[in-house]
Amino acid sequence: MSGLILPTNLVAPAARGSVASARTCRQCRHHAVEAGDVVCRRFPPQVTVVLVPQAAPRVGQLAPQPFATFPPVVPEHVCGEFAEIVR
């Protein structure tokens, strides 16, 4: 994109030429794997309300059903909340 300036720490490692300095979600201590998805656990889960059809005797009616999930992330993308894994 013309005129877009990105800070050096947000540029992909291939564009910078240094793979060692990349701070990806996979390398962050806040990432976790849930049901095959990589998620970020830096902040509390996000709550989403979905309207779900009801069973008999309320057929045709919808009831709110809350779901709480951590946001999915791409392991290779740059992590904006990077925290090194302490071992």
VENSUL-V990575 format. One record per residue. N is the residue number from 1. RES is the residue in three letters. PSI is psi in radians with two decimals (* if undefined). Layout:
# VENSUL-V990575
n: [N & N]
res: [RES & RES]
psi: [PSI & PSI]
This chain:
# VENSUL-V990575
n: [1 & 2 & 3 & 4 & 5 & 6 & 7 & 8 & 9 & 10 & 11 & 12 & 13 & 14 & 15 & 16 & 17 & 18 & 19 & 20 & 21 & 22 & 23 & 24 & 25 & 26 & 27 & 28 & 29 & 30 & 31 & 32 & 33 & 34 & 35 & 36 & 37 & 38 & 39 & 40 & 41 & 42 & 43 & 44 & 45 & 46 & 47 & 48 & 49 & 50 & 51 & 52 & 53 & 54 & 55 & 56 & 57 & 58 & 59 & 60 & 61 & 62 & 63 & 64 & 65 & 66 & 67 & 68 & 69 & 70 & 71 & 72 & 73 & 74 & 75 & 76 & 77 & 78 & 79 & 80 & 81 & 82 & 83 & 84 & 85 & 86 & 87]
res: [MET & SER & GLY & LEU & ILE & LEU & PRO & THR & ASN & LEU & VAL & ALA & PRO & ALA & ALA & ARG & GLY & SER & VAL & ALA & SER & ALA & ARG & THR & CYS & ARG & GLN & CYS & ARG & HIS & HIS & ALA & VAL & GLU & ALA & GLY & ASP & VAL & VAL & CYS & ARG & ARG & PHE & PRO & PRO & GLN & VAL & THR & VAL & VAL & LEU & VAL & PRO & GLN & ALA & ALA & PRO & ARG & VAL & GLY & GLN & LEU & ALA & PRO & GLN & PRO & PHE & ALA & THR & PHE & PRO & PRO & VAL & VAL & PRO & GLU & HIS & VAL & CYS & GLY & GLU & PHE & ALA & GLU & ILE & VAL & ARG]
psi: [2.28 & 2.28 & -0.04 & 2.19 & 2.14 & 2.39 & 2.64 & -0.63 & -0.17 & -0.05 & 2.44 & 2.53 & -0.61 & -0.62 & -0.50 & -0.49 & 0.05 & 1.94 & -0.52 & -0.51 & 0.05 & 2.42 & 1.45 & 2.89 & -0.61 & -0.51 & -0.06 & 2.50 & -0.20 & -0.13 & 2.66 & 2.83 & 2.16 & 2.08 & 0.69 & -0.15 & 2.53 & 2.23 & 2.76 & 2.19 & 0.47 & -0.66 & 2.91 & 2.80 & 2.66 & 2.36 & 2.28 & 2.38 & 2.20 & 2.40 & 2.11 & 2.35 & 2.51 & 2.68 & 3.09 & 2.49 & 0.16 & 0.59 & 2.36 & -0.22 & 2.65 & 2.47 & 2.47 & 2.33 & 1.98 & 2.47 & 2.35 & 2.13 & 2.61 & 2.58 & 2.32 & 2.56 & 2.84 & 2.09 & -0.50 & -0.17 & 2.75 & 2.35 & 2.15 & -0.25 & 0.66 & 2.32 & 2.12 & 2.62 & 2.14 & 2.17 & *]
